[in-house]
Amino acid sequence: MEENREAIEHNVIITGRGRLEMTGIEDVFSFDEIQIIAKSSDADISIEGEGLKIEKFDCDSGNLVVKGRINGLNYYNNTSQKKKKSIMNLFK
């Protein structure tokens, strides 16, 4: 049964291209050193860079902190994305 949660406000702060902080993140689908794919309430987000590491992800508060060289940030319509396996399922 899927939980019905109210959408969390989504904000992005990039500091010196070396640290990215986001709010309103519902899930992280995949991650490696060059790309992180996450889900906000209204779009999938691709974070691209070099040496990317997830410093913090709290699915309850929706906070995501990434360190590494940030080269790009792209938003994609949720309905156009393929079904992705949730990273949260790995920790259940």
Secondary structure, 3 states (H helix, E strand, C coil): CCCCCCCCCCEEEEECCCEEEEECEEEEEEECCCEEEEEECCCEEEEEEEEEEEEEEECCCCEEEEEEEEEEEEEECHHHCCCCCCHHHHHC
